[in-house]
Structures are given as C-alpha cells and as structure tokens.
Amino acid sequence: MWSADYTSPEESDSMEVRIPQEYAGMRLDQALARLFSEFSRSRLQRWVREGNVLLNGAAATAKSKVWNGDQILLQVPDEEAGEDIIAEAISLDVVYQDEALLVVSKPAGLVVHPGNGNRSGTLQNALLHYDSRLGSVPRCGIVHRLDKDTSGLLVVARTLQAHADLVRQLQARTVHRHYWAVVQGHLHDDGTVEAPIGRHPTQRTRMAVVSGGRPAVTHIHVVERLPCHTWIECRLETGRTHQIRVHLQHLGHPLAGDPVYGGRALRLDSRSSEALKAFGRQALHAFRLGLVHPVSGEPMTWQIPMAADMASLIAVLRGARHE
C-alpha cells in the first residue's frame, strides 16, 4: 500500500478550497485571484456573477468578504458552451450503442473536446456528425475524458436522462475504469496510491501531488515484469486530471513515453530506445469500462484489446537491456 498523508475535501468536476488565514478579510474576487491564479481576475469575476462560485454553499458577490476556513467551490464552465460545435465526418470506432448510450474506442492522438487551437478534428465534432441529437446534450454527451494521447474506451450519453445518471455514477465512484500502462522500472507489488492532486505550484499547465489537492485514488495490479519496465493494470477510483500519470510519477515509476511526466529517459539498447521514440506517446490504454445502464439498471461491462502500438512496444521491451 502506498499513500500520502494528506486530506482534502471531496469533489466531482469542481475545484474546492478553503480560505487560508492570510486571505481572511479579503473580497471574494481578490481571494479567488490568488487561489486560482491560472484564471484571469475578469474571468473569475464573471464566473461569480454567473453563479459558478459558491461561498460556504451559497451564491455570493465579488465584494463578499471571506474569512479563515470559508469554503470556496468553483465550477469551471466549459469555455466552449454556447458556441457552435461543427459536425465533422471523422471515423468513430463504436463498441456499443443503444438509445441511451454510445461506447467508443478513442484512438491515441484524438482530442476529446474542442478548445484553443483545437476547434475542429475532435471527438466531440465526430460525435455531433454521428448523431445530431447529441447537440442538445451537454458536451455532446461526453461525461469523462481521456488525454489526447491516451487510447481506449469512453462512454457517451445520448439523452439528458442518461447524462444526469452517468454524472451521478461518476460522482458516486461506481463507474469502473481500468487501464493498461507500462511504467519505467520495476513495481514488485500490487497496491493503492492515495495522494491528492492539484495544480503544480509553479508549472500551472501541469498537475502534481500537492497538500490540499483533490482526493485521488488509483489501484495498481502488476501484470508482467519486463527487464527494465513493468506492465501494470490501473483502476481509477477517482478521475482527476492526469491522475494515473501523476500518481505513477509520484511513485518514481513514470509512464513509458510520457512527454510531460516521464522524467529522465532510461538508457536502453538501441532497439528498445528506437521503439520508445517511435511510440511517441504515454503508454496508457483504457481497456475496460463498467457502469450501470441508466435506463435498464443492469450492470454492463465492455473490454477491448490492447492498442496495437502499445502491444508492439511491450513485445520489444520484453527484450530490453540497460546500457
């Protein structure tokens, strides 16, 4: 069992903090600007006006005073909400569908949501083309995400009822998400990483294990020990941004090929080094997904094979040597 001695308030997709003593007596917007420095002050003020910020569970104004221990709940809205999403004829690998759900297998390299620099060519654009009715469901029915370069299973809600139910299941931690991963070095035992995740204190585009971060739990099972790496299965109990990548880095066993959290590359034989270079992404694949059907109430599970590029990488790494 691995753990970190931190505590943090529970949350879903929101950002939740408590006002520290040094901010006591400040205006709410002033405190927000310090607590959430990755967002501009004008944006935070707008979110307060729009009701996306709660102070001790209630709506507030930018001029409201905050005091030590006050609870702030910031729901970051989808910046693309209200903007037209363009339907695009992008191929989708549909694993399952009915009137309530779609389950798709996302390839590595496909962005999930449109955003700055990615207004087209995303999974959301593809979903709207596949089913135009998804335009009436928040985020075209996407209720959880995979990083651009992570492959594997995603569930999509096709109705508002299904969307609400799946969000509830995610909040209740009853959606089962299993990943295969390849990490640097040798993990000898199964275990659980229980360490809170928040914004990196200095590199704001990255996440990190930080005191006061959001609770994050990852269960790990060793599948195969390779000469210089370990093939593992990760089961998410929570779903924080970059959770598996951050937790494995925290253990000192970052994902093979991870360009952000990978740390120093291992010095390996030329064949293995070339294979990792050609792989070109973090070695992470969401292979199993389980949930309760939002209409029938029946438990359902889907599983897909290992992504071909990752299977090929593992085959090469079985013969890896340290140089």
N, C-alpha and C positions, 0 to 999 in steps of 0.2 A: 504493500500500500504506500503510495506516495501522496503527500499532502502539503499544503502551505497553511500556516497559522494565521489566516485572515478571516474576517467576517464581512458580509456585505448584504444590503437589502435585496430582496427578491424582485425580479422584474421580468418583463417579456421583451418587447422590442424597444422599450423606452430606456431613457438614461436617468438614473435615480441617484441623488446625492444628498448629504446633509450639510447644512451651513456650518463651517468651522468658526471657532471663536473669533478669529481675526477679521471675519466679514460681518460680525454682528453689528447691527445698526445701519448697514448699507441699504440703499434702494435695491429692489429686486433686480433691475436691469444691470446695475453695477456688479452685483454678485454673480449674475449669470455670465457676464463678460469675462470674469476671472475664472469661473468654474468651467466654462465651455469655450475656451479661447480659440478653438478651431472654427467657431462660427463668428461672423461679424456682429457687432452690437446692434446694428439696424435690423438684421435678420432676427436676432433674439427678441428684440422689442416687438417685431411683427408677430412672432410666434406667441408672445404673451397676449397681444391683442386678439389673436385668433383662437385663444383658449388651449394652446398646445403646451402651456406651462401651468402646473398646479403647485400651489404653495400650501403645504400641510393638507393636501387633498382637495383644495378648493381653488377656484379661479382667482386671479389677483391682477393687479395693475403693475406697470413698470415702476411706479413710485412707491409701491408697498414696501414697508420695512421688513427686513429679515433679521432673525436672531439665532444665536447659537443653538444648534440641534434641529432647527426647522428643516423640514423635508421638502426637497425640490424634485418634481417629476417632470422631465422634459420629454415629450413625444416628438421626435424629429419627423416631420411630414415628408412624404415622398415629393421631392422637388419637381418631379415631372407630373404630379397630379394636376388635372385640369388642362394639361397640354395634350394636343393630339398625338397619339401614337400611330405611326404609319404601319399599316399591314404590309408585310413583305413575304414573298413566296420563298421561304427558307425551309429546307427539308427538316422534318422532325421525325425522330425515332420514337414512335408511340408504343409503349409497352402494354398499356391498358387504357380502356376508355369506357365510360357509360354516361348516362345523362348528368351525373353529378361530378365525376372526376375524370381527369386525364393524368396518367403517369407517363413521363417521358424520360428517355435516357439522353442526358446532355453531353455532347462531346466536349473534350478539352478545347479551349480557345473561344468558346461561345460565351459572350457576356449575357447575364440574365436580364438586367434592366437597362433601358436607355439612360444615359447620363451625359455629363460633359465629355465631349469627344466621342461619344457612342450613341448618337441619336438614331442610328439605324443598325441593322445587322445583328440584333439581339434576340434572345429567346422570346421576349415579350412581343417584339414585332412579328415573329414567326407564329406565335400563338393567336394573335389577332387575325392573321390571314387564315389560319387553320379553322378558327371558329369565331366569326364576327360577333357573336353574342357575348364573348368574353370582354368586350368593350364596356359592358355595364357592370362588371365585377372589378373590385379594387385590384390594381396592378395586373389586370387580365388574369386574375385567379392565382397568381403566384403567392404562396404563403411562406415559403422558406427559400433560401438561396444556396447556390454553390459558387465558389470563386470561379473566375473566368477559366483558369487552367486546371480546375478540378473536374473530373468527369463523373457521370453517374446519374442516379435516379432523383427526380423531382416530382412532387405531386402538385397538380393544378386544380383549383376549384372552378367548376363550370357554372355554379349558381351562387347567389348571395347566401343562401342557407348553408350550402356546403362550405363556403368561405368562412362563415362565422364559426361553424363547428370545427373546422380544421385549425383555426386560430386558437380556439378553446383547448383543443387537444395538445397543441404545441405548448401553450402556457401551462397545461397540467402535466407536461413531460410524459405523455403517453404515446407520442409518435416515436417509433423505433427507427433510428438511422444508424446503419452500420457501414463502415468504410474499410477498405484495404489501404495500407500505407507501407512504404518502405522507408526505413529510417537509417541514419548513419550509426555505426557501432553496434554493440551487442546489448539488447534488452533480454535479460535472462528470465524474468518472471512476469506473470500477469499482475495487473494492479490497477489502481484508480488514481488519476490526477485530479485533485480537488484544489484549485487555485484560481482566485478571482482575476478577471480580465478587464482591462480598461485601456484608454489611450496611452500610448507610450509618453512618458513625461516630457521628452524633448523632441521626438520624431513623430509628429502628430498624424502622419499618414499610416503609422504602424500601430499595432496593438501589443500589449505586454501584460505579464502578470504583475499586478500592482495592488498595494494595500488600498482598500476601499473600492476596488473594482467590482464588477458584477459577478455573482456566483457562476462558476463554470466547473462542470464535472465531465471528465472523459474516462471511460473504462477501456482498458487495453488488454488484449489477449495475443500472446506470441503464436504466430502461425508457423514460421520457419526461420531458423537462424542460418544466415548466409555467412560467407567468410569474413566480410567487412561490414555487413548491413544486417538488419532484421526486418523480415516481413511480418507485419502485425495487423490485427483487426482492431479498429477503434469503434466504440459505441458511444454516441453522444447522449448524455442525459440533459444537457442544456445546449443552446445553439448560439453561442456568441460569435461575433465576427472573428474569423481566422482561428477559431478555438483549437482545433487539432494542431494546426501549425504552431501556434503559440505554446500550447502545453508541451509538445514534443521538444521544442527549442528549450523550454524551461527545464526539461529533464536532462538536457545535454545530448539529446538524440534527435536532431532536426530531420525533417523530411529530406530524402534524397532529391536533388534538383530544385529545391525551393530557392528562388532568387531573392526573396526578402528575408526569410527567417532561417536560411540554410547554414549560415555561419561559414567557417573555413572549409573548403572542399577537401576531401580525403585525397591523399596521394596514392593513386592506384595504378595498376598496369595499364598500358595504352589501350587495350581493347575495352576495358571497363570504363576508363575515362572518356573515350570516344562515345560509348553508348550513353553515358550520362549527359554528355554535351548534346548529343543528337536528340535525346529525350525531350529536353527543352521545357520542362515544367515540373511542378512539385508532384511527387509520386503519391497521389491521393485519388481514390476512386470510390464513389458511393455505390456499393453493390447490393445493398438490401434495404428495403423500406417497409415498415409495417405501421398500420393505423386501423382505427375503427371506421367502417364506412359511414359517412354522415347521414345516409338515408336508411339503410337496412340495419345498421347497428352491428353488422358482422365484422369480426376481425379479418383483416386482409394483409397479405404479405407478398411483396414482389422481390425477385432477385435476378440479377443479370450477371453474365460472365465478367471476368477481369477485362478491362480495356486492353486492346491488342498491343498498344505501345508499352503498357506497363508490364504485361506478361512477357514481352520480349526483353525488357530491361531486367526483370528478375532472372530470366534464363541466362543472360550474360553475367549478372552479378553472382550467380552460383559458382562461377569460376574466377572471381576477382581475387587479386593479390595486392597487398600493401607494397608500395615501392619505397 
